[in-house]
Amino acid sequence: LQLIEQRLTRAERVFIYLIDEGVYFLQPEYWDSFYKKEAVIYACGFGSRKYRMPFRDEVIFSGLVSLSQLIKTCDQFIAWQKNEQGSHHIHSQQSN
């Protein structure tokens, strides 16, 4: 979350896509401050229904096509994944 905060502080455009179990982080305490700073938040529509997450007006619910378009058009794509030990692995890719 600190990386997102840093990017927003530098006035960079930030797009957040929550997929699968990541939709559990749709709770206001995680994203309201980012939304107010103009981060664009996407969530997997299928995962949101599967895990019975409430739909929110400030979140764009979409599918993997939207995610692939975000990856293709962004300057840098960073992915987090929780592993068995509970820590997070970060993958970063620069776009051409």
mmCIF file of the C-alpha atoms, coordinates in Angstrom:
data_MODEL
# 
_entry.id   MODEL 
# 
loop_
_atom_site.group_PDB 
_atom_site.id 
_atom_site.type_symbol 
_atom_site.label_atom_id 
_atom_site.label_alt_id 
_atom_site.label_comp_id 
_atom_site.label_asym_id 
_atom_site.label_entity_id 
_atom_site.label_seq_id 
_atom_site.pdbx_PDB_ins_code 
_atom_site.Cartn_x 
_atom_site.Cartn_y 
_atom_site.Cartn_z 
_atom_site.occupancy 
_atom_site.B_iso_or_equiv 
_atom_site.pdbx_formal_charge 
_atom_site.auth_seq_id 
_atom_site.auth_comp_id 
_atom_site.auth_asym_id 
_atom_site.auth_atom_id 
_atom_site.pdbx_PDB_model_num 
ATOM 1  C CA . LEU A 1 1  ? 0.000   0.000   0.000   1.00 0.00 ? 1  LEU A CA 1 
ATOM 2  C CA . GLN A 1 2  ? 2.954   2.317   0.598   1.00 0.00 ? 2  GLN A CA 1 
ATOM 3  C CA . LEU A 1 3  ? 4.011   1.991   -3.045  1.00 0.00 ? 3  LEU A CA 1 
ATOM 4  C CA . ILE A 1 4  ? 0.545   3.099   -4.177  1.00 0.00 ? 4  ILE A CA 1 
ATOM 5  C CA . GLU A 1 5  ? 0.672   6.047   -1.774  1.00 0.00 ? 5  GLU A CA 1 
ATOM 6  C CA . GLN A 1 6  ? 4.096   7.080   -3.100  1.00 0.00 ? 6  GLN A CA 1 
ATOM 7  C CA . ARG A 1 7  ? 2.914   6.998   -6.715  1.00 0.00 ? 7  ARG A CA 1 
ATOM 8  C CA . LEU A 1 8  ? -0.183  9.061   -5.915  1.00 0.00 ? 8  LEU A CA 1 
ATOM 9  C CA . THR A 1 9  ? 1.935   11.590  -4.005  1.00 0.00 ? 9  THR A CA 1 
ATOM 10 C CA . ARG A 1 10 ? 4.052   12.034  -7.163  1.00 0.00 ? 10 ARG A CA 1 
ATOM 11 C CA . ALA A 1 11 ? 0.803   12.714  -9.072  1.00 0.00 ? 11 ALA A CA 1 
ATOM 12 C CA . GLU A 1 12 ? 1.181   9.541   -11.141 1.00 0.00 ? 12 GLU A CA 1 
ATOM 13 C CA . ARG A 1 13 ? -1.927  7.816   -12.488 1.00 0.00 ? 13 ARG A CA 1 
ATOM 14 C CA . VAL A 1 14 ? -2.578  4.641   -10.520 1.00 0.00 ? 14 VAL A CA 1 
ATOM 15 C CA . PHE A 1 15 ? -4.885  1.828   -11.588 1.00 0.00 ? 15 PHE A CA 1 
ATOM 16 C CA . ILE A 1 16 ? -5.632  -0.912  -9.078  1.00 0.00 ? 16 ILE A CA 1 
ATOM 17 C CA . TYR A 1 17 ? -7.165  -4.217  -10.183 1.00 0.00 ? 17 TYR A CA 1 
ATOM 18 C CA . LEU A 1 18 ? -8.308  -6.653  -7.486  1.00 0.00 ? 18 LEU A CA 1 
ATOM 19 C CA . ILE A 1 19 ? -8.722  -10.210 -8.735  1.00 0.00 ? 19 ILE A CA 1 
ATOM 20 C CA . ASP A 1 20 ? -9.979  -13.434 -7.123  1.00 0.00 ? 20 ASP A CA 1 
ATOM 21 C CA . GLU A 1 21 ? -9.486  -13.285 -3.325  1.00 0.00 ? 21 GLU A CA 1 
ATOM 22 C CA . GLY A 1 22 ? -8.106  -9.771  -3.752  1.00 0.00 ? 22 GLY A CA 1 
ATOM 23 C CA . VAL A 1 23 ? -11.707 -8.513  -3.807  1.00 0.00 ? 23 VAL A CA 1 
ATOM 24 C CA . TYR A 1 24 ? -11.723 -8.996  -0.020  1.00 0.00 ? 24 TYR A CA 1 
ATOM 25 C CA . PHE A 1 25 ? -9.708  -5.759  0.036   1.00 0.00 ? 25 PHE A CA 1 
ATOM 26 C CA . LEU A 1 26 ? -12.704 -3.785  -1.254  1.00 0.00 ? 26 LEU A CA 1 
ATOM 27 C CA . GLN A 1 27 ? -13.288 -2.710  2.323   1.00 0.00 ? 27 GLN A CA 1 
ATOM 28 C CA . PRO A 1 28 ? -13.404 1.112   2.677   1.00 0.00 ? 28 PRO A CA 1 
ATOM 29 C CA . GLU A 1 29 ? -10.509 1.230   5.160   1.00 0.00 ? 29 GLU A CA 1 
ATOM 30 C CA . TYR A 1 30 ? -8.129  0.005   2.431   1.00 0.00 ? 30 TYR A CA 1 
ATOM 31 C CA . TRP A 1 31 ? -9.154  2.035   -0.607  1.00 0.00 ? 31 TRP A CA 1 
ATOM 32 C CA . ASP A 1 32 ? -11.115 5.146   0.361   1.00 0.00 ? 32 ASP A CA 1 
ATOM 33 C CA . SER A 1 33 ? -7.992  7.289   0.765   1.00 0.00 ? 33 SER A CA 1 
ATOM 34 C CA . PHE A 1 34 ? -6.664  6.119   -2.630  1.00 0.00 ? 34 PHE A CA 1 
ATOM 35 C CA . TYR A 1 35 ? -9.992  6.724   -4.334  1.00 0.00 ? 35 TYR A CA 1 
ATOM 36 C CA . LYS A 1 36 ? -10.112 10.251  -2.940  1.00 0.00 ? 36 LYS A CA 1 
ATOM 37 C CA . LYS A 1 37 ? -6.644  10.840  -4.446  1.00 0.00 ? 37 LYS A CA 1 
ATOM 38 C CA . GLU A 1 38 ? -7.978  9.751   -7.852  1.00 0.00 ? 38 GLU A CA 1 
ATOM 39 C CA . ALA A 1 39 ? -6.662  6.205   -8.064  1.00 0.00 ? 39 ALA A CA 1 
ATOM 40 C CA . VAL A 1 40 ? -8.832  4.143   -10.405 1.00 0.00 ? 40 VAL A CA 1 
ATOM 41 C CA . ILE A 1 41 ? -9.956  0.937   -8.708  1.00 0.00 ? 41 ILE A CA 1 
ATOM 42 C CA . TYR A 1 42 ? -11.099 -2.110  -10.668 1.00 0.00 ? 42 TYR A CA 1 
ATOM 43 C CA . ALA A 1 43 ? -12.370 -5.358  -9.198  1.00 0.00 ? 43 ALA A CA 1 
ATOM 44 C CA . CYS A 1 44 ? -13.028 -8.719  -10.780 1.00 0.00 ? 44 CYS A CA 1 
ATOM 45 C CA . GLY A 1 45 ? -16.796 -8.922  -11.231 1.00 0.00 ? 45 GLY A CA 1 
ATOM 46 C CA . PHE A 1 46 ? -16.787 -12.733 -11.093 1.00 0.00 ? 46 PHE A CA 1 
ATOM 47 C CA . GLY A 1 47 ? -14.708 -12.814 -7.902  1.00 0.00 ? 47 GLY A CA 1 
ATOM 48 C CA . SER A 1 48 ? -16.890 -10.147 -6.309  1.00 0.00 ? 48 SER A CA 1 
ATOM 49 C CA . ARG A 1 49 ? -19.996 -12.229 -6.916  1.00 0.00 ? 49 ARG A CA 1 
ATOM 50 C CA . LYS A 1 50 ? -18.273 -15.468 -5.895  1.00 0.00 ? 50 LYS A CA 1 
ATOM 51 C CA . TYR A 1 51 ? -17.118 -14.028 -2.555  1.00 0.00 ? 51 TYR A CA 1 
ATOM 52 C CA . ARG A 1 52 ? -20.337 -12.007 -2.066  1.00 0.00 ? 52 ARG A CA 1 
ATOM 53 C CA . MET A 1 53 ? -18.623 -8.642  -1.887  1.00 0.00 ? 53 MET A CA 1 
ATOM 54 C CA . PRO A 1 54 ? -20.864 -5.568  -1.994  1.00 0.00 ? 54 PRO A CA 1 
ATOM 55 C CA . PHE A 1 55 ? -20.761 -3.518  -5.162  1.00 0.00 ? 55 PHE A CA 1 
ATOM 56 C CA . ARG A 1 56 ? -19.505 0.045   -4.670  1.00 0.00 ? 56 ARG A CA 1 
ATOM 57 C CA . ASP A 1 57 ? -20.049 3.030   -6.942  1.00 0.00 ? 57 ASP A CA 1 
ATOM 58 C CA . GLU A 1 58 ? -16.404 4.104   -6.852  1.00 0.00 ? 58 GLU A CA 1 
ATOM 59 C CA . VAL A 1 59 ? -15.150 0.696   -8.080  1.00 0.00 ? 59 VAL A CA 1 
ATOM 60 C CA . ILE A 1 60 ? -15.257 -0.458  -11.705 1.00 0.00 ? 60 ILE A CA 1 
ATOM 61 C CA . PHE A 1 61 ? -16.329 -4.105  -11.799 1.00 0.00 ? 61 PHE A CA 1 
ATOM 62 C CA . SER A 1 62 ? -14.979 -5.845  -14.872 1.00 0.00 ? 62 SER A CA 1 
ATOM 63 C CA . GLY A 1 63 ? -13.341 -8.979  -16.229 1.00 0.00 ? 63 GLY A CA 1 
ATOM 64 C CA . LEU A 1 64 ? -9.974  -10.168 -17.465 1.00 0.00 ? 64 LEU A CA 1 
ATOM 65 C CA . VAL A 1 65 ? -10.275 -8.305  -20.774 1.00 0.00 ? 65 VAL A CA 1 
ATOM 66 C CA . SER A 1 66 ? -10.118 -5.027  -18.856 1.00 0.00 ? 66 SER A CA 1 
ATOM 67 C CA . LEU A 1 67 ? -7.115  -6.301  -16.898 1.00 0.00 ? 67 LEU A CA 1 
ATOM 68 C CA . SER A 1 68 ? -5.272  -7.274  -20.087 1.00 0.00 ? 68 SER A CA 1 
ATOM 69 C CA . GLN A 1 69 ? -5.944  -3.812  -21.558 1.00 0.00 ? 69 GLN A CA 1 
ATOM 70 C CA . LEU A 1 70 ? -4.582  -2.165  -18.404 1.00 0.00 ? 70 LEU A CA 1 
ATOM 71 C CA . ILE A 1 71 ? -1.423  -4.262  -18.617 1.00 0.00 ? 71 ILE A CA 1 
ATOM 72 C CA . LYS A 1 72 ? -0.934  -3.398  -22.296 1.00 0.00 ? 72 LYS A CA 1 
ATOM 73 C CA . THR A 1 73 ? -1.365  0.349   -21.852 1.00 0.00 ? 73 THR A CA 1 
ATOM 74 C CA . CYS A 1 74 ? 0.371   1.115   -18.560 1.00 0.00 ? 74 CYS A CA 1 
ATOM 75 C CA . ASP A 1 75 ? 3.973   2.267   -18.160 1.00 0.00 ? 75 ASP A CA 1 
ATOM 76 C CA . GLN A 1 76 ? 4.658   -0.197  -15.375 1.00 0.00 ? 76 GLN A CA 1 
ATOM 77 C CA . PHE A 1 77 ? 2.677   -3.176  -14.122 1.00 0.00 ? 77 PHE A CA 1 
ATOM 78 C CA . ILE A 1 78 ? 3.211   -4.432  -10.579 1.00 0.00 ? 78 ILE A CA 1 
ATOM 79 C CA . ALA A 1 79 ? 1.542   -7.569  -9.207  1.00 0.00 ? 79 ALA A CA 1 
ATOM 80 C CA . TRP A 1 80 ? 1.289   -8.778  -5.620  1.00 0.00 ? 80 TRP A CA 1 
ATOM 81 C CA . GLN A 1 81 ? 0.537   -12.330 -4.645  1.00 0.00 ? 81 GLN A CA 1 
ATOM 82 C CA . LYS A 1 82 ? 0.238   -13.743 -1.161  1.00 0.00 ? 82 LYS A CA 1 
ATOM 83 C CA . ASN A 1 83 ? 2.221   -16.953 -0.681  1.00 0.00 ? 83 ASN A CA 1 
ATOM 84 C CA . GLU A 1 84 ? 1.853   -19.790 1.848   1.00 0.00 ? 84 GLU A CA 1 
ATOM 85 C CA . GLN A 1 85 ? 4.029   -18.012 4.422   1.00 0.00 ? 85 GLN A CA 1 
ATOM 86 C CA . GLY A 1 86 ? 1.844   -14.917 4.276   1.00 0.00 ? 86 GLY A CA 1 
ATOM 87 C CA . SER A 1 87 ? 4.452   -12.637 2.710   1.00 0.00 ? 87 SER A CA 1 
ATOM 88 C CA . HIS A 1 88 ? 3.959   -10.914 -0.608  1.00 0.00 ? 88 HIS A CA 1 
ATOM 89 C CA . HIS A 1 89 ? 5.863   -11.471 -3.819  1.00 0.00 ? 89 HIS A CA 1 
ATOM 90 C CA . ILE A 1 90 ? 6.064   -8.492  -6.138  1.00 0.00 ? 90 ILE A CA 1 
ATOM 91 C CA . HIS A 1 91 ? 6.429   -8.799  -9.883  1.00 0.00 ? 91 HIS A CA 1 
ATOM 92 C CA . SER A 1 92 ? 7.205   -5.662  -11.848 1.00 0.00 ? 92 SER A CA 1 
ATOM 93 C CA . GLN A 1 93 ? 7.292   -5.251  -15.604 1.00 0.00 ? 93 GLN A CA 1 
ATOM 94 C CA . GLN A 1 94 ? 8.115   -2.153  -17.618 1.00 0.00 ? 94 GLN A CA 1 
ATOM 95 C CA . SER A 1 95 ? 6.069   -1.661  -20.759 1.00 0.00 ? 95 SER A CA 1 
ATOM 96 C CA . ASN A 1 96 ? 7.722   -0.815  -24.055 1.00 0.00 ? 96 ASN A CA 1 
# 
